[in-house]
Amino acid sequence: MTVPQGNRRCAVIGAGAWGTAIADRLARNGHDVLLWARELDVVDGINSTQVNTRFLAGIPLVSSLRATGDMGEALRDASLVVYAAPSHVLRPVVAQCASQIAAGAVLSVATKGIERDTHALMTDVVEQEAPGHAVVAVSGPSFAAEVAQGQPTAVVAACREISAATLVQEAMSAKAFRVYTSDDVIGVELGGALKNVMAVATGILDGLGMGFNPRAALITRGLAEMSRLGVALGAKADTFAGLAGLGDLVLTCTGALSRNRAVGVAIGQGMTLDEALAGKESVAEGILNTRSAKALADSVGIEMPIVDAAYRILFEGQAPRDAVAELMARDLRPERD
């Protein structure tokens, strides 16, 4: 394994569970890390007790990690900037202090999503708001709590400039955190965004009390949909068989820590979408990305029946059992088409 070379100034923008876990990982690797949080209680808690009680409760963070509510301070002299803000606010967050990013800094995006109105991927958003920097997508099967607890985890860093992907790989990699590189940014990003939609759909099945057969069918056909859209947009098909595709899909659709699956379970059990989301501190990206994924697929003429069914359940009030029945009643066809 390649170990980080030297002490790098790093800024992590967004102190939700995932941003905090990444910041902790970088700091444990010996880097000088400043974590930006919008919430002042998060800043105070990390700096005084080394715990992010709001988003990553009960997990002690490394003592060298510092937090700030001043984004400009976080960005100052940082040669690696990691953005981990929710997808629906990433653009204004990046734009807020883009002029203060150091020349030559590499930007990394740990946010998974598709922007609703533009259908832009998260690296596209960052490139548009902070031009002139290499932008690296980081994605893969990685519950934040398990990363912060030191559970063995593997992810992918993707960039068209492989040297930038390698920089992120070397900065983040550790004995229990393995980072692979890829040049397929579209595939890695779409895998990370679309698996959340599939996790909501899988949760709905579980909430309905359905068994392992329907879960396996949905995950497998969901992967086919993800790959179909990705290839149409220029991604490599084999990316979806890797960590950012199949790996993240299986984790998020089956893991008890999945926020997206949990929301789906609640809806399958009879809650409305508003009821399922009430009181949730963290964003369930799969809800936002169901809208975006459907719009993106429609815009390029790609059929995504599971995404369509999830959309009807979430936003048009279709009964979940009726949506499942419609999926099963679709015209018969070859598995590979």
Protein Blocks (a to p, Z undefined) as FASTA:
>chain_A
ZZdedjdddddehjafklmmmmmmmmmnopacddddfblklmmmmmmnopafklmghiac
dfkbccdfbfklmmgopabdcdfbdfklmmmmmmmmmmmpcehiacddfbgcddfklopa
fklmmmmmmghiacdddedjddfklmmnopacddddddfblmlmmmmmmmmgcfklccdd
dfblmlmmmmmmmmmmmmmmmmmmmmnopafklmmmmmmmmmmmmmmmmmmnopafklmm
mmklmmmmmmmmmpmklmklmmmmmmmnopafklmmgopabdcfklmmmmmmmmmmmmno
pacfklmmmmmmmmnopafklmmmmmmmpccddfbZZ
